[in-house]
């Protein structure tokens, strides 16, 4: 499974929509959408914050 699909699956399992995740991360909803569609990739610091909010190790969510 691609990283963008793993990210979306983890978000849905936590019961969050894109806006809720974005608010917890201090990002815009469109950025979450871009991560989940694979149009762009989060930087390393953002990957760690996403993993923390979703309560998953970063290596399970992202390829690098």
C-alpha positions in Angstrom: 0.0 0.0 0.0 1.3 3.4 -0.9 2.1 6.0 1.8 -0.7 8.2 0.8 -3.2 5.4 1.2 -1.7 4.4 4.6 -2.0 7.9 5.8 -5.7 8.1 4.8 -6.5 4.7 6.3 -4.8 5.7 9.6 -6.7 9.0 9.7 -10.1 7.2 9.1 -9.3 4.6 11.8 -8.7 7.4 14.3 -12.1 8.8 13.4 -10.8 12.1 12.0 -11.7 13.9 8.9 -9.2 15.9 6.9 -10.1 19.2 8.6 -9.8 17.8 12.1 -6.4 16.3 11.3 -5.3 19.6 9.7 -6.4 21.6 12.8 -4.5 19.3 15.1 -1.4 19.8 13.0 -1.7 23.5 12.5 -2.0 22.9 8.7 -4.7 23.7 6.1 -7.1 21.0 5.0 -5.9 21.2 1.4 -2.4 20.2 2.6 -3.9 17.0 4.1 -5.7 16.3 0.9 -2.5 16.8 -1.1 -0.7 14.3 1.1 -3.4 11.7 0.8 -3.7 12.0 -3.0 0.1 11.8 -3.4 0.3 15.2 -5.0 2.9 16.2 -2.4 4.8 14.7 0.5 5.1 16.2 4.0 8.6 17.2 5.3 10.2 15.1 8.0 9.0 17.3 10.9 5.4 17.1 9.6 5.6 13.4 9.1 6.6 13.0 12.8 3.7 15.3 13.9 1.2 13.3 11.8 2.5 10.1 13.2 2.1 11.4 16.8 -1.4 12.7 16.2 -2.5 9.4 14.5 -0.7 7.4 17.2 1.3 5.4 14.7 5.1 5.0 14.2 6.1 7.2 11.2 7.7 4.2 9.5 4.3 2.6 9.2 2.8 5.6 7.5 5.6 6.9 5.3 8.1 5.2 3.0 11.0 7.4 4.0 
